[in-house]
Each structure stands twice: as structure tokens, then as C-alpha cells.
């Protein structure tokens, strides 16, 4: 009986060992995997996040006017695995420390993140395209002699044509230099 009273008195003076969560915010670790958050400026609409989402919480649907696409994350079906962030090639997806997903049936449509990501127009043919972020373009075209700022505003077909024209110009320049060397 004496041991029990000793433990009881010690616990009374130490205070509670649990967090006062409903009354105060709960501390969350820095690298905690919480809700998915999208940066629409970095998203290129590749859809990798949609394919690796184990909870099928991500939807990417093209707009009816084909002027962009709708990106939706349903937080009530997200299992917080972080695969979408891991596989996103442009780091457009991040995970917050907000893990509060409990909700009533009436609130289920409020637990979604909606974004509309508009397309740009190709400078060559006017087709709708999604421009790569400059950091990604610089990494992709790092070992090429091309001006990246002109290539990223073209659709894949126009980019291929522009690249072929530049290669042809370089060949003519090289042939011109060798012809001048031969004539001298």
C-alpha cells in the first residue's frame, strides 16, 4: 500500500505525461508525412503521382476547353505514404505537417485540394503545352549547345523541328569551315 501511495504522490507532482491535444496543438516532427500539397507552378501534369498513389487520392483531368487540367487531391482517401512526393520529377508535391483528417460525412468535400493548372501556347504552332520549369529545363538541356529559353516554349514537335534545323545549321557551319581550310 505504501508503494502505491508513493507512486501516486510522485505522479501528482510531475503532472500529466500526455499531450493536451484538443486544447493545444500537438507537436509534430519536422519530417512528418502529413497532407499532400501541390505547387501548380512546378507541376507539368505528367501524372506519375496519380499512378503511384496507393490510396487513389490524386485525380488529374483535362479541362473541357483543353486550356489546362484540374489537379485534385482527396485527403480523406490519402494514406500519407509520400510516394507522390518521392516520384514527382519536378518536386511540385510536398507533404505538410498537417495530419488532421478526421471529419464528418458533410465535410468530406472540404478535405480536398483543388488546383487548375493552365496550359501555355506553343510559340511555333500555337498548340496547348505545359512549359517545363526553368530549373528542370536547365538540368535536361545542360549538355546541349541550345538556348534553353527558346526551346522550353515549344511543343515536342516544334522542338524536334527546331533542334533538327539547328543541327543542320551547325553542319553547314562546320562544312564551311572545312572548305575554307581546304581552299587556303
C-alpha angles and dihedrals in degrees: 000000000000092000090053093052090047091055091044094053092046091052092048092055095043094052128216120334096206130082119260090230105165092045098040133024114270116240112249126199117247096245095043115141107233134147121346116250126190129209102208092197091065098039115104096181096242091147097222090127090055093052096048096043105116093194093049087233098138123081126184114185129171118241117253092241089047089235094127142320138273117237115198130179117192105208093190091065098036112110093200093238095141096222091128092057093044095052099038104115094203098041089239091141123069134170121234127209090244106114100163104123101144110121145152123252090258092058098051094103091051090060094073131093114221126194133170113210112195125215123234124221121255110246090219106048106000095244116150112262139164110237116227115240111259093244092055093045091051090053094047096047097035096118098042128094092227129113102250094203091066097043098052093061092060130085117241093264094049090043090055092049092047091049092050091049091051091049090050091050090050091051091051091049091050091047090048091053093048092047090051090050091050094049093050 
